[in-house]
Amino acid sequence: MTGRPNRARARGIIDATNTLLGRCPRLEAAKALIGYEPPKNPGLISIDVRGEVNDAMAGRVIKQIAGAPKANTIHMTVDSPGGDLRAGVRIADAIQKHPARRKLALGTGDVASAAAIIFASADVRRLMPTARVLLHGVSLEPTSCGRWSRAKYESHAATLAALDESVAARLAERTGAPLSVIEGELTTEAPMPLPKALSIGLAHEIVGVSPPLAKAWPAAARAALKRQDRFTHGANAHRYAPGFLAACEIGGT
């Protein structure tokens, strides 16, 4: 007998809860809100470029970028040997087209091949002292299907030359370095010394080695350019891309 009042009270609570939920026109949506947690920092897109650059990575990163159209900062960490050029270009284009005011990249390990193109899409680019930077020409692995005659090799050579020109033009635009300098780097298969990465404008700082970023840089760089002096922090003044100078003006960090 003593259990009946408790069961009745429990039933009353259940009925009242169901009635309350029933007032919501979208019950499933209401239930979903119970477990909803707002993003910790909706103004930041944090991207990891690790491992092989491929379509799966491109899909993940592009979805991440598209999901935060109002973010004001993009920060990516790069440690990748590269991979598919098309996937790398898709990621780089998505980063460059996003309206975020700050686009920062930190190279912690490998910054190579297609990953270097992604790295260059940021306006402020840092390298850890242990980073390994590599630019090289586009490669093509011959398939085992059919004979690879001279004509076939020549046809693919023309395609690769066009792709190399496209990569060189993209990197020259992002770094501010002369096209001929980038084209020369693409002919090598050896890692680039980090000071050289600074000198061609691919990176703007080696963390803990070169001076940190500062808001005063744009004015100093432009003044040095007018005087035709060398801007002594790594690259020459004319090799700083406009996006980098703009990022410095609002605080590169």
N, C-alpha and C positions, 0 to 999 in steps of 0.2 A: 504493500500500500504506500509505503514511504517513497517509492521510486516514481509513482505516477506524476506528482507535481513537477519533479525534475524533468521528466520526459516531456511533459506539457510545455514547460518553460523553454526547453530546447527547441521543440517544434515551433513555438511562437517566434523564437529568434530566427530560425531558418525561414519561416514564412515571411517575416518582416524583411529579411535580407533579399529574398527573391522578389518581393514586391518592389523594393528600392531599385534593384538592378533592372527590373522589368520596365521601369520608367525611362531607361536609357534607350533611345531609338537604335543604337548600335551596340548591342550587348557585347559582341566579340571584341569590338574596339575598346570598350570600357575595360574588359578583362585584360587586354593587352597592356593598357596603361598601368596596371598594377605593378608589372615588372619593369616598367620603363625607367631608364636612367639617362638623364641628359648628358651629352658629351662634356667631358671635363674642360675642354678648351675648344669651343666651336670655331674660334678664330685661327686655329692652327691645323695645318695638314702635315702630318709626319709620315714620310715615305721611306721605306727601306728598299734599297736596290741591292739585293744580295743574291749571289748565285747567278745562274745563267739568265741572260736577257732573252726572253721568248714571248710567245703570244700570251701565255698564262700570266706572266708578270705584267705585260702591257694591259691586259684586261683588268687585273686587280688594281693597278695604279690609276688607270683612267677612271675606273668606277669610283675610287677613293677621291680623286680630284673633282669629279662631277658631283659627288655627294656633298661637297662643301663649297658652293659657289660664292659665298660671302666671306670666306676665310681671308684674313689679311696677311698671313704668313705661311709660306711653304718651306719646310725644312726636310731635306733628304740626306740620308746616310748612304754612301756608296762603297761597296766592297764586292766587285763583280769582275770576272775575266772577260765579260762581254757576251756576245752571242749573235742573235738575229738582228741585222741592221734595221729592217723594217719595224720590228717591235721597238727598238731603241728610238727610232725617229718618232714613232707614235707617242711614246712617253714624253719625249722632249717637247714635241709640239703641244701636248696637253698642258705641260707645265708652263711653257711660254705664253700660251693663250689665256691662262687663268689670270684674273684681274688682281691677284694678291700683290700688295706693295712690296713685301719682303719675300725674296726667294733665295734661300740659303742652301748650300751644299757642303758636306764634310766628307772628304775621301779618307776612309780609315784603313783600307787595304788595297785591293786591286781597283784601279780606275782605268780600265783598259777597253780598247775597241769600242763596241756599241755603248758600253757603260760610260766611256769618256764623253760621248755625245750627250748622254743624259746629264752627266755632271755639268757640262758646259751650258745646259739650259737654265741653270740658276744664275742669278745676277751677282751673288757674292759666293766665292768658292774658296774653301779652305782644304788643306791637306795635312794629315798627321805626318810626322817625320818618318813613319814606317810605311807610308803609302807607296804604291808602285803604279806609275803612270805609263801607259803604252798607247801610242797612236800608230796605226798601220793601215795599209790599203785593204779594200774589201776583197775577200777571198771567195772562191767557189769550189766546192768539192765535186769532181766529176762523178757522174753516176755510172753504174756498171751496165746500164742499158744501152745497147747499140755501140757503134764504133765512134771514137772521137778522132775524126779526121782533122786535117789542118784547117779546113773551112770552118768546122765546128769550133775549134779552139779560137780562131780569129774572131768569130762571131761573139763568143763569150768574152774575149779580151776587150772588144769594143764596149760591151755592156759594163764590164768592170771598170773601164776607164771613165765612163760616164758617171758611175756610182762614186768613184774616187773624187771626181770633180765636184759632185754634189756635196760630199762629206767635207771636202776642203773649204768650199764656199760657206757652208754652215758654220764650221769652226772659226773661220776667219771673221765672219760677222759677229759671232759671240765673243771672241777674244779681242778683236781689234787688231790682230796681227796681220801682216801682209799675207796675201794669198800664197805667194811663193814660199814663204816660211812654213806654212801649214802643209803645202804640197810636198816640201822636202821631208817633213816629219813623217808623212804617210808612207814614204818609201823605206822606212826603217822597220826592223822587227825587234829592236832592242828597247828595253825600258828607258824612259826619259829621266835624266837627273832632275830632282825636284827644283833646283834653282832655275833650270831651263823652263820648267812648267811656269814658274813665275815670270821669266823673261819674255815669254810669248803671250802672257796674259791668260793662259788656261787656268791658272790658280792665282789668287790674290794674297794668300797668306799660308805660310807653313807654321802650324800651331807650335808656339814655344820657341820658334827659331827666328822668324821674321817679325817685325813690329805688328801689333794687332791693328785691326781696322779702326778708323777714326773718321768722324764727321768732317774734319778739316781737309780730308784728302781731295775732294773735288776741286775746291778752290786752289789748293796747292798744285794740283795736277794741271789745271787750266792756266795758272800763272806760269808754271814751268814751261808749258807748251808755247805760250806767247813769247817767252824768253828763249825758246829753243834749247832749253837746258834739259838734262836728264833728270827725270823724277826718280830718285834713288831707291825707292821701295820696289825692288823687283823689276817690273816692266817699265818701259818708257811711257811718258804721259800719253802719247797718242795711241797707245795700245790698250788703254782702258776703255772698254765698251760703254756706251751710254747707260745701259741698264745698271752697270756696276756703280757708276758715278751717282746715279739717281738713288740707288740703295744706300750709298754712303751718306747722302744728304739727309736721309731720314733716320740714320743710325743703322749701320750694317749689321750690328749684332742683334 
